[in-house]
Amino acid sequence: MGDTERAAALRISRAITERLHGTDEVKTDINMLGAFPNTRKPRLVWLGFRHPQPHLLRIQKRVEEICVAQGLEAERTAFTPHLTIGRVKTSGGNNDLHGVLQSCSFNPISVTFGDVRVMQSTLTPAGAIHREIGRTELLFHS
């Protein structure tokens, strides 16, 4: 959501809970390594999904609709669901990192996402500090 006032973030969190009540959990496989904006000039390295599950994309769409209704701008870029595993602080030596990212492979990892969390991130010189300000549990199916 970017830089958002706490009161607005809390309203968004409550709206997410209302809108996603009764939504099933997301079961999928992590099967991809990537970087933003790309592997040649990475600023952020992530694990993600070669073919994101449609249910996950529907949840994201609902959350974005809630954010827009609260006055935030819709994303201009396509949604790429991911788990951040690292940030790149400098651009020196990225050719080596590009090669590592391109050659890395792993077996798919089965995961289940059982909730949607609204997090506050504070960037500091020592790294980001994350604090949960809202959580919506999704329905579990065995």
Disulfide bonds with the S-S distance in Angstrom:
none
